[in-house]
Each structure stands twice: as C-alpha cells, then as structure tokens.
Amino acid sequence: MKFQMEHGTVEIDRKAIISTIVSILLETYGIVKMEPADASAFLKRLLKPDNDIEQGIKLVEMNDDEESMKVELYVEMEYGSKLHEVAKNVIHSVSYKLRELLGIHVKKIDVYVVGLRID
C-alpha cells in the first residue's frame, strides 16, 4: 500500500500489515489462533509447518488510490466466550489500530470462526 506524501512516497509492505493484524488478534480475549483460510493454505501449512504468519489472514482487496482495503480473518476461538462479542471486538480493534498505526482505512472486515478450543 502506497501513500503519497508532500516530499515523497511511503510504502507499507503486505507483511507489515499482516504482522500488525496478528499482534492485534493475539491481544484480543477469546482468540486462540488463526487458521488456514482455504484448502491451499491448509496444504501449505502441512507441507511447511513453520508457523506462517499469513495463515488465517487474507487481504482481499487493496485499492492504492483510496488507501483502503478489505480483510478476511479465519480464527479459532475459545469455547465459552461470546463469539459475536469477540468478533465485534476484533473488527473494532483491527479497524481502529490499522487506521491509527498505519493510516489504512479498512472498508470491511469479515471474521470467520473456523473452530472452537475446548479446554
């Protein structure tokens, strides 16, 4: 994602955006971990189990002109937590912190609960 400034251009790498999202998710109560977004990501995880940081996060749409994007998050949540409240907190936190920390406007955040951890 590129931002045109008065004296030059700032470019934020995709991995920096994903790292920021991961740290936000790990701070959120009720989130256990991110899960592979699709079958190809699941196979990649099986073949290369090095804890790929992009697992469970899709930056679906990035429009450099509007400095905005769409995010899909695939997460495993803790059993017993209110799933809709956790998802609401995730959406708010990711949107707010990406805007404040990186200057990125998020058009839409979809949270997919793909598993529950029962301890």
C-alpha positions in Angstrom: 0.0 0.0 0.0 1.4 3.4 -1.0 0.8 6.8 0.4 1.8 9.9 -1.5 3.2 12.5 0.9 4.3 16.1 0.3 8.0 15.2 0.0 7.8 11.6 -1.3 6.1 8.3 -1.1 5.6 5.9 1.8 5.0 2.2 1.0 3.8 -0.2 3.7 4.6 -3.8 2.9 1.9 -6.5 3.0 3.8 -8.4 5.7 3.9 -5.3 7.9 0.1 -5.1 7.6 -0.3 -8.8 8.4 2.1 -8.6 11.3 0.1 -5.7 12.8 -3.1 -7.7 12.4 -1.6 -10.7 14.1 -0.4 -8.7 17.1 -3.9 -7.2 17.4 -5.6 -10.6 17.3 -3.2 -12.1 19.8 -4.1 -9.3 22.2 -7.8 -9.9 21.9 -9.6 -12.0 24.5 -11.2 -15.1 23.1 -9.0 -15.6 20.1 -6.9 -18.8 20.3 -5.1 -18.8 17.0 -5.5 -18.1 13.3 -6.5 -20.9 11.0 -5.7 -21.5 7.3 -8.1 -19.5 5.1 -8.7 -22.2 2.5 -7.6 -25.7 1.3 -4.4 -24.5 -0.4 -3.4 -22.6 2.8 -4.1 -25.8 4.8 -1.9 -27.9 2.5 0.8 -25.3 2.6 0.7 -25.4 6.4 1.0 -29.2 6.3 4.0 -29.2 3.9 5.7 -26.2 5.5 4.8 -26.1 9.2 6.9 -23.1 10.1 4.1 -21.1 11.6 3.5 -19.0 8.5 2.4 -15.5 9.7 -0.1 -15.1 6.8 -2.1 -18.1 7.9 -5.7 -17.1 8.6 -5.5 -13.6 7.2 -6.5 -12.5 3.7 -6.0 -9.0 2.4 -8.7 -9.4 -0.2 -8.7 -6.0 -1.8 -6.2 -3.2 -1.7 -7.0 0.0 -3.5 -4.0 2.2 -3.6 -5.9 5.2 -4.8 -8.3 5.3 -1.9 -5.8 3.9 0.7 -8.3 1.3 1.7 -8.7 -2.5 1.9 -10.8 -5.4 2.8 -9.7 -8.0 5.4 -10.8 -11.6 6.0 -9.8 -13.3 9.3 -10.1 -17.0 9.9 -9.8 -17.7 13.6 -10.2 -20.3 16.3 -12.0 -19.0 19.4 -12.1 -20.2 23.0 -15.2 -22.2 23.9 -17.4 -20.3 26.4 -16.6 -16.9 25.1 -19.4 -14.9 23.4 -18.4 -15.4 19.8 -20.3 -12.4 18.5 -18.8 -10.1 21.1 -15.3 -11.4 20.4 -15.8 -10.9 16.7 -17.2 -7.4 17.3 -14.1 -6.6 19.4 -11.8 -7.9 16.7 -13.5 -5.9 14.0 -13.3 -2.7 16.1 -9.6 -3.3 17.2 -8.3 -4.1 13.7 -10.1 -1.2 12.1 -9.1 1.3 14.7 -5.4 0.2 15.1 -4.8 -0.1 11.3 -6.1 3.4 10.9 -4.2 4.9 13.8 -0.9 3.0 13.4 -0.6 2.6 9.7 -3.0 5.2 8.2 -5.0 2.4 6.4 -8.8 2.7 6.1 -10.4 -0.7 6.2 -13.6 -0.9 4.2 -14.8 -4.2 5.5 -13.6 -6.9 8.0 -15.1 -10.4 7.9 -14.4 -12.7 10.8 -14.8 -16.4 10.1 -14.9 -18.7 13.2 -13.5 -21.9 11.9 -13.0 -23.7 15.2 -13.5 -23.7 18.9 -11.0 -24.8 21.5 -12.4 -26.6 24.4 -10.0 -26.9 27.4 
